[in-house]
Amino acid sequence: MLIELAIGDAYGAGFEYADDMSVYNDLSRYVTNTRHRLIAGKYTDDTQMSIAILVPRHFVNAEVIISAAPWTPQVLAESFVTCFKRDRRKGYASRFYDFLESIPDGSEFLARIHADSDKSGAAMRAGPIGVFATPEKVIEAATIQAALTHNTPDGINAAVAAALMTHYFIYQLGTKRKLGQFLEGYVSGEWSKAWEGKVKSKGWMSVRAAITAVMRNDSMSELLKDCIAFTGDVDTVATIALAAGSCSQEVTQDIPNHLLMGLENGTYGRDYLIELDKQLMSLVRR
């Protein structure tokens, strides 16, 4: 899941809000965005915060979920700060980047954060939460992490829906075409309604677009291209959709090898994500 969402994030970053780049959406390579000049093949905050959901400071080589660390705002906030400071990278909203730069730890994060956003930050990092054993546990965990930064009805609902997407496929709860109906049984929103057009910054928009793309594509390569074709906040759409698609038995796992090998591979790059993925998926309760 983590390696796929990172590829979606890094590939999508080349196209985020850069509509003039659509001609290059053929999966042949990572591209450099004409708007913000991120290095091609590097993932952004979407992936880093997904990692932060898993790796708190006091469990450097073990995930929160694996180690049974308490799923509390303090533990999660500490992890958000630690993962950022050990590996500062572009892609964060400028004000949130400056906020993370200015604080020393999770306690300061909780004391100073304005958690009133309804954008996509809580949803983009929610995919790994789907490994929890029941929808109720997923909803509880996704709500707690979302409330740290996106304590609004739309912000929380988007995060819960994104987490339930991976849960649905991990635990084989139904067919791909019924994904939207499943989500509507647990969280408020028109998740069955197909998304059309550009994806703007609201969290529910990215999730709706991701659901639409997952439901109508049967391979990871076509899924990734479809996410980018929406235009707008497409790295977030691709992050959410590829996390879910990677867990579906109905989706052919055919991401081009050159995108896998072209993904950054520094300290927290490709090999790190592959190993973390193994630990995460070992928790699945069949």
C-alpha positions, 0 to 999 in steps of 0.5 A: 500500500505505502509504495503504491501511494507514494508512486501515486503521490510522486507521479501526481506531484508533477501534474498538481494544478498544472493543467498544461502538463496533461499531454505528458500523462502517459506513465512514461516517466516522472515529470517536473511540475511547471508551477512549483518545480518539485524534483521529479520522482520525489514524494510529497507531504501526502506520503510523509504524513502517511508514514507519520501515521505509522512511525512515532518518535518513541518507536523508531523502527516499529509502527504505532499500530504494530507496537500497540502504541496508544492511538492518541493525539499526543502520540500522533502529533509527536510523529507528525513533527518528528517525521517532518523534522527528520526529512524536511521536504516540499509539498506542504502548504506553506503555512503548515510547513512554517508551523512545523518548522516553528515547533519543537514537539507534539505538545507544542503542535497540539497547543498551537494548531488551528484544527479547523480545515476542511481540506484534504490533509487528513484524508491523504494520510488515512489509507494505512488506517484501513488495516484495523480489523473492523469498520468501527475501529477504522472510523475511530482511529481515522477520526482521532487523527483527522481531528488533530488538523481537520476537526470539521465535519467535512475534514473528518468525513473525508478522512474516514471515507479514505480509510474505509476504502482500503479497509473494504478491499483489504478485508474483501467486504464486497465488489469494487462497484459497490464501494460507494454504497459501502462508504455511504453506510458508514459516513455521510457523503455522496460517495456513490456519485461519480466525480466529474471535472477538476478537483479542488482543495476540499478533502471530500472532493479528492476522496470522491474523485478517488472513489470514482477512479477506483470503481471504473478502472481495473488496473493500477496503470489505468487508475493512475492515469485516470486520477491525473486526468481529473486535473487539480489536486491530483497527487492527493487523488492518486495517493488515496486511489492507489492506496485503495487499488493496491489492496483490491483483488479486482485491480491488476497490479501493473504499475510500470517498473520504471516508476517503481525504480524511479521513485526516490530511494534515500533514507526514507525512500523506496526500500524503506517504504517497501519494508514498512509496507510488509510490517503494515500488511502483516497486521491484517486479520483474516 
